[in-house]
Amino acid sequence: MPKMKSNSGAKKRFKFTSSGKIKRAKAFANHMLECKSPQRKRNLRGTTVSAEADQKRIRRMLPYA
């Protein structure tokens, strides 16, 4: 059986923790930043764990992760 292809966009956007959860960057931090409060921009830094509802879809895009 041939190898499955990983989704190239998903490879760049998601990483896995050692326990198998999926890390992702937070959205809404790229433009129109002057109208967002400093606290809101601060909270958008860094990574977070993706939602349970999305994990199945992400794992299907990254079969070898």
PDB file of N, CA, C and O in Angstrom, chain B, residues numbered from 101:
ATOM      1  N   MET B 101       0.842  -1.184   0.000  1.00  0.00           N
ATOM      2  CA  MET B 101       0.000   0.000   0.000  1.00  0.00           C
ATOM      3  C   MET B 101       0.891   1.253   0.000  1.00  0.00           C
ATOM      4  O   MET B 101       1.876   1.293   0.737  1.00  0.00           O
ATOM      5  N   PRO B 102       0.571   2.276  -0.807  1.00  0.00           N
ATOM      6  CA  PRO B 102       1.426   3.462  -0.865  1.00  0.00           C
ATOM      7  C   PRO B 102       1.330   4.297   0.406  1.00  0.00           C
ATOM      8  O   PRO B 102       0.389   4.182   1.191  1.00  0.00           O
ATOM      9  N   LYS B 103       2.331   5.130   0.573  1.00  0.00           N
ATOM     10  CA  LYS B 103       2.331   6.016   1.733  1.00  0.00           C
ATOM     11  C   LYS B 103       1.197   7.033   1.602  1.00  0.00           C
ATOM     12  O   LYS B 103       0.807   7.411   0.498  1.00  0.00           O
ATOM     13  N   MET B 104       0.681   7.463   2.747  1.00  0.00           N
ATOM     14  CA  MET B 104      -0.312   8.533   2.748  1.00  0.00           C
ATOM     15  C   MET B 104       0.417   9.868   2.744  1.00  0.00           C
ATOM     16  O   MET B 104       1.540   9.968   3.240  1.00  0.00           O
ATOM     17  N   LYS B 105      -0.216  10.890   2.188  1.00  0.00           N
ATOM     18  CA  LYS B 105       0.400  12.211   2.173  1.00  0.00           C
ATOM     19  C   LYS B 105      -0.086  13.025   3.360  1.00  0.00           C
ATOM     20  O   LYS B 105      -1.269  13.015   3.698  1.00  0.00           O
ATOM     21  N   SER B 106       0.847  13.728   3.984  1.00  0.00           N
ATOM     22  CA  SER B 106       0.487  14.677   5.028  1.00  0.00           C
ATOM     23  C   SER B 106       0.050  15.970   4.368  1.00  0.00           C
ATOM     24  O   SER B 106       0.526  16.313   3.285  1.00  0.00           O
ATOM     25  N   ASN B 107      -0.849  16.684   5.012  1.00  0.00           N
ATOM     26  CA  ASN B 107      -1.286  17.983   4.526  1.00  0.00           C
ATOM     27  C   ASN B 107      -0.192  19.005   4.845  1.00  0.00           C
ATOM     28  O   ASN B 107       0.136  19.214   6.014  1.00  0.00           O
ATOM     29  N   SER B 108       0.376  19.642   3.814  1.00  0.00           N
ATOM     30  CA  SER B 108       1.518  20.530   4.009  1.00  0.00           C
ATOM     31  C   SER B 108       1.183  21.746   4.860  1.00  0.00           C
ATOM     32  O   SER B 108       2.017  22.204   5.640  1.00  0.00           O
ATOM     33  N   GLY B 109      -0.017  22.267   4.720  1.00  0.00           N
ATOM     34  CA  GLY B 109      -0.416  23.412   5.540  1.00  0.00           C
ATOM     35  C   GLY B 109      -0.540  23.034   7.000  1.00  0.00           C
ATOM     36  O   GLY B 109      -0.167  23.810   7.880  1.00  0.00           O
ATOM     37  N   ALA B 110      -1.061  21.848   7.266  1.00  0.00           N
ATOM     38  CA  ALA B 110      -1.219  21.390   8.650  1.00  0.00           C
ATOM     39  C   ALA B 110       0.137  21.103   9.284  1.00  0.00           C
ATOM     40  O   ALA B 110       0.318  21.320  10.482  1.00  0.00           O
ATOM     41  N   LYS B 111       1.093  20.616   8.489  1.00  0.00           N
ATOM     42  CA  LYS B 111       2.440  20.348   9.020  1.00  0.00           C
ATOM     43  C   LYS B 111       3.057  21.610   9.594  1.00  0.00           C
ATOM     44  O   LYS B 111       3.748  21.566  10.612  1.00  0.00           O
ATOM     45  N   LYS B 112       2.802  22.748   8.931  1.00  0.00           N
ATOM     46  CA  LYS B 112       3.396  24.008   9.359  1.00  0.00           C
ATOM     47  C   LYS B 112       2.664  24.618  10.542  1.00  0.00           C
ATOM     48  O   LYS B 112       3.243  25.425  11.268  1.00  0.00           O
ATOM     49  N   ARG B 113       1.408  24.252  10.754  1.00  0.00           N
ATOM     50  CA  ARG B 113       0.588  24.928  11.753  1.00  0.00           C
ATOM     51  C   ARG B 113       0.443  24.183  13.083  1.00  0.00           C
ATOM     52  O   ARG B 113       0.150  24.806  14.103  1.00  0.00           O
ATOM     53  N   PHE B 114       0.639  22.878  13.088  1.00  0.00           N
ATOM     54  CA  PHE B 114       0.373  22.099  14.299  1.00  0.00           C
ATOM     55  C   PHE B 114       1.593  21.325  14.744  1.00  0.00           C
ATOM     56  O   PHE B 114       2.362  20.823  13.924  1.00  0.00           O
ATOM     57  N   LYS B 115       1.764  21.233  16.071  1.00  0.00           N
ATOM     58  CA  LYS B 115       2.799  20.390  16.673  1.00  0.00           C
ATOM     59  C   LYS B 115       2.105  19.518  17.709  1.00  0.00           C
ATOM     60  O   LYS B 115       1.014  19.839  18.179  1.00  0.00           O
ATOM     61  N   PHE B 116       2.755  18.410  18.059  1.00  0.00           N
ATOM     62  CA  PHE B 116       2.179  17.503  19.041  1.00  0.00           C
ATOM     63  C   PHE B 116       2.940  17.590  20.355  1.00  0.00           C
ATOM     64  O   PHE B 116       4.165  17.709  20.360  1.00  0.00           O
ATOM     65  N   THR B 117       2.214  17.531  21.478  1.00  0.00           N
ATOM     66  CA  THR B 117       2.858  17.467  22.782  1.00  0.00           C
ATOM     67  C   THR B 117       3.286  16.028  23.029  1.00  0.00           C
ATOM     68  O   THR B 117       2.910  15.126  22.280  1.00  0.00           O
ATOM     69  N   SER B 118       4.072  15.815  24.078  1.00  0.00           N
ATOM     70  CA  SER B 118       4.536  14.455  24.360  1.00  0.00           C
ATOM     71  C   SER B 118       3.398  13.546  24.784  1.00  0.00           C
ATOM     72  O   SER B 118       3.496  12.327  24.647  1.00  0.00           O
ATOM     73  N   SER B 119       2.311  14.126  25.303  1.00  0.00           N
ATOM     74  CA  SER B 119       1.162  13.309  25.695  1.00  0.00           C
ATOM     75  C   SER B 119       0.194  13.078  24.541  1.00  0.00           C
ATOM     76  O   SER B 119      -0.813  12.390  24.709  1.00  0.00           O
ATOM     77  N   GLY B 120       0.491  13.654  23.349  1.00  0.00           N
ATOM     78  CA  GLY B 120      -0.325  13.399  22.169  1.00  0.00           C
ATOM     79  C   GLY B 120      -1.360  14.458  21.859  1.00  0.00           C
ATOM     80  O   GLY B 120      -2.096  14.329  20.881  1.00  0.00           O
ATOM     81  N   LYS B 121      -1.434  15.510  22.675  1.00  0.00           N
ATOM     82  CA  LYS B 121      -2.358  16.599  22.368  1.00  0.00           C
ATOM     83  C   LYS B 121      -1.771  17.432  21.236  1.00  0.00           C
ATOM     84  O   LYS B 121      -0.585  17.325  20.927  1.00  0.00           O
ATOM     85  N   ILE B 122      -2.607  18.264  20.620  1.00  0.00           N
ATOM     86  CA  ILE B 122      -2.177  19.051  19.471  1.00  0.00           C
ATOM     87  C   ILE B 122      -2.085  20.517  19.865  1.00  0.00           C
ATOM     88  O   ILE B 122      -3.051  21.102  20.355  1.00  0.00           O
ATOM     89  N   LYS B 123      -0.896  21.109  19.644  1.00  0.00           N
ATOM     90  CA  LYS B 123      -0.693  22.524  19.934  1.00  0.00           C
ATOM     91  C   LYS B 123      -0.946  23.334  18.679  1.00  0.00           C
ATOM     92  O   LYS B 123      -0.704  22.866  17.566  1.00  0.00           O
ATOM     93  N   ARG B 124      -1.436  24.551  18.863  1.00  0.00           N
ATOM     94  CA  ARG B 124      -1.672  25.452  17.746  1.00  0.00           C
ATOM     95  C   ARG B 124      -1.441  26.888  18.201  1.00  0.00           C
ATOM     96  O   ARG B 124      -1.457  27.182  19.397  1.00  0.00           O
ATOM     97  N   ALA B 125      -1.229  27.770  17.244  1.00  0.00           N
ATOM     98  CA  ALA B 125      -1.106  29.195  17.545  1.00  0.00           C
ATOM     99  C   ALA B 125      -2.504  29.782  17.710  1.00  0.00           C
ATOM    100  O   ALA B 125      -3.487  29.213  17.235  1.00  0.00           O
ATOM    101  N   LYS B 126      -2.581  30.910  18.379  1.00  0.00           N
ATOM    102  CA  LYS B 126      -3.875  31.564  18.565  1.00  0.00           C
ATOM    103  C   LYS B 126      -4.177  32.465  17.374  1.00  0.00           C
ATOM    104  O   LYS B 126      -3.268  33.038  16.773  1.00  0.00           O
ATOM    105  N   ALA B 127      -5.439  32.584  17.044  1.00  0.00           N
ATOM    106  CA  ALA B 127      -5.870  33.394  15.903  1.00  0.00           C
ATOM    107  C   ALA B 127      -6.112  34.845  16.318  1.00  0.00           C
ATOM    108  O   ALA B 127      -6.080  35.170  17.505  1.00  0.00           O
ATOM    109  N   PHE B 128      -6.353  35.706  15.344  1.00  0.00           N
ATOM    110  CA  PHE B 128      -6.737  37.120  15.532  1.00  0.00           C
ATOM    111  C   PHE B 128      -5.608  37.988  16.062  1.00  0.00           C
ATOM    112  O   PHE B 128      -5.882  38.982  16.735  1.00  0.00           O
ATOM    113  N   ALA B 129      -4.349  37.657  15.789  1.00  0.00           N
ATOM    114  CA  ALA B 129      -3.246  38.464  16.312  1.00  0.00           C
ATOM    115  C   ALA B 129      -2.385  39.043  15.199  1.00  0.00           C
ATOM    116  O   ALA B 129      -1.231  39.389  15.450  1.00  0.00           O
ATOM    117  N   ASN B 130      -2.904  39.163  13.974  1.00  0.00           N
ATOM    118  CA  ASN B 130      -2.060  39.575  12.867  1.00  0.00           C
ATOM    119  C   ASN B 130      -2.253  41.013  12.391  1.00  0.00           C
ATOM    120  O   ASN B 130      -1.272  41.666  12.034  1.00  0.00           O
ATOM    121  N   HIS B 131      -3.450  41.513  12.373  1.00  0.00           N
ATOM    122  CA  HIS B 131      -3.642  42.866  11.866  1.00  0.00           C
ATOM    123  C   HIS B 131      -4.766  43.543  12.636  1.00  0.00           C
ATOM    124  O   HIS B 131      -5.468  42.907  13.422  1.00  0.00           O
ATOM    125  N   MET B 132      -4.925  44.844  12.399  1.00  0.00           N
ATOM    126  CA  MET B 132      -5.892  45.673  13.139  1.00  0.00           C
ATOM    127  C   MET B 132      -5.628  45.583  14.640  1.00  0.00           C
ATOM    128  O   MET B 132      -6.548  45.403  15.438  1.00  0.00           O
ATOM    129  N   LEU B 133      -4.366  45.711  15.003  1.00  0.00           N
ATOM    130  CA  LEU B 133      -3.998  45.532  16.405  1.00  0.00           C
ATOM    131  C   LEU B 133      -4.205  46.803  17.227  1.00  0.00           C
ATOM    132  O   LEU B 133      -4.228  46.745  18.457  1.00  0.00           O
ATOM    133  N   GLU B 134      -4.356  47.952  16.558  1.00  0.00           N
ATOM    134  CA  GLU B 134      -4.505  49.172  17.348  1.00  0.00           C
ATOM    135  C   GLU B 134      -5.854  49.244  18.055  1.00  0.00           C
ATOM    136  O   GLU B 134      -5.992  49.957  19.048  1.00  0.00           O
ATOM    137  N   CYS B 135      -6.848  48.516  17.556  1.00  0.00           N
ATOM    138  CA  CYS B 135      -8.159  48.570  18.214  1.00  0.00           C
ATOM    139  C   CYS B 135      -8.334  47.471  19.257  1.00  0.00           C
ATOM    140  O   CYS B 135      -9.372  47.403  19.914  1.00  0.00           O
ATOM    141  N   LYS B 136      -7.327  46.609  19.416  1.00  0.00           N
ATOM    142  CA  LYS B 136      -7.393  45.559  20.434  1.00  0.00           C
ATOM    143  C   LYS B 136      -6.624  46.018  21.665  1.00  0.00           C
ATOM    144  O   LYS B 136      -5.593  46.681  21.553  1.00  0.00           O
ATOM    145  N   SER B 137      -7.127  45.666  22.823  1.00  0.00           N
ATOM    146  CA  SER B 137      -6.493  46.112  24.057  1.00  0.00           C
ATOM    147  C   SER B 137      -5.169  45.383  24.268  1.00  0.00           C
ATOM    148  O   SER B 137      -4.981  44.284  23.747  1.00  0.00           O
ATOM    149  N   PRO B 138      -4.247  45.982  25.028  1.00  0.00           N
ATOM    150  CA  PRO B 138      -2.974  45.318  25.311  1.00  0.00           C
ATOM    151  C   PRO B 138      -3.158  43.959  25.993  1.00  0.00           C
ATOM    152  O   PRO B 138      -2.412  43.018  25.722  1.00  0.00           O
ATOM    153  N   GLN B 139      -4.135  43.863  26.864  1.00  0.00           N
ATOM    154  CA  GLN B 139      -4.371  42.582  27.544  1.00  0.00           C
ATOM    155  C   GLN B 139      -4.808  41.512  26.550  1.00  0.00           C
ATOM    156  O   GLN B 139      -4.380  40.361  26.634  1.00  0.00           O
ATOM    157  N   ARG B 140      -5.658  41.899  25.615  1.00  0.00           N
ATOM    158  CA  ARG B 140      -6.123  40.952  24.606  1.00  0.00           C
ATOM    159  C   ARG B 140      -4.973  40.498  23.705  1.00  0.00           C
ATOM    160  O   ARG B 140      -4.867  39.316  23.378  1.00  0.00           O
ATOM    161  N   LYS B 141      -4.110  41.445  23.303  1.00  0.00           N
ATOM    162  CA  LYS B 141      -2.974  41.095  22.463  1.00  0.00           C
ATOM    163  C   LYS B 141      -1.990  40.214  23.219  1.00  0.00           C
ATOM    164  O   LYS B 141      -1.398  39.306  22.636  1.00  0.00           O
ATOM    165  N   ARG B 142      -1.813  40.469  24.490  1.00  0.00           N
ATOM    166  CA  ARG B 142      -0.922  39.661  25.316  1.00  0.00           C
ATOM    167  C   ARG B 142      -1.427  38.229  25.416  1.00  0.00           C
ATOM    168  O   ARG B 142      -0.646  37.280  25.357  1.00  0.00           O
ATOM    169  N   ASN B 143      -2.738  38.081  25.567  1.00  0.00           N
ATOM    170  CA  ASN B 143      -3.332  36.745  25.675  1.00  0.00           C
ATOM    171  C   ASN B 143      -3.301  35.976  24.362  1.00  0.00           C
ATOM    172  O   ASN B 143      -3.454  34.755  24.360  1.00  0.00           O
ATOM    173  N   LEU B 144      -3.107  36.670  23.250  1.00  0.00           N
ATOM    174  CA  LEU B 144      -3.036  36.004  21.954  1.00  0.00           C
ATOM    175  C   LEU B 144      -1.636  35.496  21.635  1.00  0.00           C
ATOM    176  O   LEU B 144      -1.441  34.812  20.631  1.00  0.00           O
ATOM    177  N   ARG B 145      -0.656  35.824  22.485  1.00  0.00           N
ATOM    178  CA  ARG B 145       0.701  35.321  22.271  1.00  0.00           C
ATOM    179  C   ARG B 145       0.783  33.842  22.619  1.00  0.00           C
ATOM    180  O   ARG B 145      -0.046  33.314  23.360  1.00  0.00           O
ATOM    181  N   GLY B 146       1.781  33.198  22.079  1.00  0.00           N
ATOM    182  CA  GLY B 146       2.045  31.819  22.481  1.00  0.00           C
ATOM    183  C   GLY B 146       1.115  30.813  21.842  1.00  0.00           C
ATOM    184  O   GLY B 146       0.430  31.107  20.862  1.00  0.00           O
ATOM    185  N   THR B 147       1.103  29.615  22.416  1.00  0.00           N
ATOM    186  CA  THR B 147       0.323  28.524  21.845  1.00  0.00           C
ATOM    187  C   THR B 147      -0.736  28.052  22.825  1.00  0.00           C
ATOM    188  O   THR B 147      -0.716  28.391  24.008  1.00  0.00           O
ATOM    189  N   THR B 148      -1.649  27.271  22.309  1.00  0.00           N
ATOM    190  CA  THR B 148      -2.691  26.665  23.128  1.00  0.00           C
ATOM    191  C   THR B 148      -2.977  25.276  22.567  1.00  0.00           C
ATOM    192  O   THR B 148      -2.506  24.922  21.486  1.00  0.00           O
ATOM    193  N   VAL B 149      -3.743  24.508  23.304  1.00  0.00           N
ATOM    194  CA  VAL B 149      -4.102  23.160  22.854  1.00  0.00           C
ATOM    195  C   VAL B 149      -5.369  23.265  22.016  1.00  0.00           C
ATOM    196  O   VAL B 149      -6.299  23.979  22.390  1.00  0.00           O
ATOM    197  N   SER B 150      -5.415  22.565  20.890  1.00  0.00           N
ATOM    198  CA  SER B 150      -6.582  22.649  20.019  1.00  0.00           C
ATOM    199  C   SER B 150      -7.790  21.967  20.669  1.00  0.00           C
ATOM    200  O   SER B 150      -7.644  21.122  21.553  1.00  0.00           O
ATOM    201  N   ALA B 151      -8.967  22.347  20.217  1.00  0.00           N
ATOM    202  CA  ALA B 151     -10.210  21.837  20.787  1.00  0.00           C
ATOM    203  C   ALA B 151     -10.380  20.348  20.476  1.00  0.00           C
ATOM    204  O   ALA B 151      -9.906  19.852  19.454  1.00  0.00           O
ATOM    205  N   GLU B 152     -11.054  19.663  21.364  1.00  0.00           N
ATOM    206  CA  GLU B 152     -11.316  18.230  21.179  1.00  0.00           C
ATOM    207  C   GLU B 152     -12.069  17.970  19.874  1.00  0.00           C
ATOM    208  O   GLU B 152     -11.832  16.964  19.205  1.00  0.00           O
ATOM    209  N   ALA B 153     -12.974  18.879  19.518  1.00  0.00           N
ATOM    210  CA  ALA B 153     -13.789  18.682  18.328  1.00  0.00           C
ATOM    211  C   ALA B 153     -12.949  18.704  17.051  1.00  0.00           C
ATOM    212  O   ALA B 153     -13.341  18.100  16.053  1.00  0.00           O
ATOM    213  N   ASP B 154     -11.797  19.391  17.063  1.00  0.00           N
ATOM    214  CA  ASP B 154     -10.963  19.510  15.873  1.00  0.00           C
ATOM    215  C   ASP B 154      -9.872  18.453  15.788  1.00  0.00           C
ATOM    216  O   ASP B 154      -9.263  18.276  14.733  1.00  0.00           O
ATOM    217  N   GLN B 155      -9.616  17.748  16.887  1.00  0.00           N
ATOM    218  CA  GLN B 155      -8.459  16.850  16.934  1.00  0.00           C
ATOM    219  C   GLN B 155      -8.543  15.724  15.903  1.00  0.00           C
ATOM    220  O   GLN B 155      -7.533  15.377  15.291  1.00  0.00           O
ATOM    221  N   LYS B 156      -9.714  15.155  15.703  1.00  0.00           N
ATOM    222  CA  LYS B 156      -9.856  14.048  14.755  1.00  0.00           C
ATOM    223  C   LYS B 156      -9.499  14.499  13.338  1.00  0.00           C
ATOM    224  O   LYS B 156      -8.834  13.780  12.594  1.00  0.00           O
ATOM    225  N   ARG B 157      -9.953  15.704  12.980  1.00  0.00           N
ATOM    226  CA  ARG B 157      -9.681  16.244  11.649  1.00  0.00           C
ATOM    227  C   ARG B 157      -8.189  16.516  11.442  1.00  0.00           C
ATOM    228  O   ARG B 157      -7.637  16.248  10.375  1.00  0.00           O
ATOM    229  N   ILE B 158      -7.551  17.051  12.479  1.00  0.00           N
ATOM    230  CA  ILE B 158      -6.132  17.361  12.381  1.00  0.00           C
ATOM    231  C   ILE B 158      -5.309  16.089  12.280  1.00  0.00           C
ATOM    232  O   ILE B 158      -4.359  16.030  11.499  1.00  0.00           O
ATOM    233  N   ARG B 159      -5.655  15.074  13.054  1.00  0.00           N
ATOM    234  CA  ARG B 159      -4.926  13.803  13.009  1.00  0.00           C
ATOM    235  C   ARG B 159      -5.041  13.133  11.641  1.00  0.00           C
ATOM    236  O   ARG B 159      -4.106  12.471  11.190  1.00  0.00           O
ATOM    237  N   ARG B 160      -6.191  13.307  10.981  1.00  0.00           N
ATOM    238  CA  ARG B 160      -6.362  12.750   9.651  1.00  0.00           C
ATOM    239  C   ARG B 160      -5.459  13.461   8.641  1.00  0.00           C
ATOM    240  O   ARG B 160      -5.003  12.844   7.678  1.00  0.00           O
ATOM    241  N   MET B 161      -5.196  14.764   8.855  1.00  0.00           N
ATOM    242  CA  MET B 161      -4.320  15.502   7.955  1.00  0.00           C
ATOM    243  C   MET B 161      -2.848  15.174   8.196  1.00  0.00           C
ATOM    244  O   MET B 161      -2.015  15.371   7.310  1.00  0.00           O
ATOM    245  N   LEU B 162      -2.520  14.669   9.400  1.00  0.00           N
ATOM    246  CA  LEU B 162      -1.132  14.364   9.761  1.00  0.00           C
ATOM    247  C   LEU B 162      -1.014  12.902  10.175  1.00  0.00           C
ATOM    248  O   LEU B 162      -0.883  12.609  11.364  1.00  0.00           O
ATOM    249  N   PRO B 163      -1.057  11.993   9.228  1.00  0.00           N
ATOM    250  CA  PRO B 163      -1.122  10.574   9.578  1.00  0.00           C
ATOM    251  C   PRO B 163       0.135  10.024  10.238  1.00  0.00           C
ATOM    252  O   PRO B 163       0.063   8.998  10.915  1.00  0.00           O
ATOM    253  N   TYR B 164       1.290  10.676  10.064  1.00  0.00           N
ATOM    254  CA  TYR B 164       2.527  10.142  10.611  1.00  0.00           C
ATOM    255  C   TYR B 164       3.056  10.926  11.802  1.00  0.00           C
ATOM    256  O   TYR B 164       4.196  10.722  12.221  1.00  0.00           O
ATOM    257  N   ALA B 165       2.256  11.804  12.343  1.00  0.00           N
ATOM    258  CA  ALA B 165       2.707  12.637  13.469  1.00  0.00           C
ATOM    259  C   ALA B 165       2.595  11.880  14.783  1.00  0.00           C
ATOM    260  O   ALA B 165       2.928  12.420  15.837  1.00  0.00           O
TER     261      ALA B 165
END
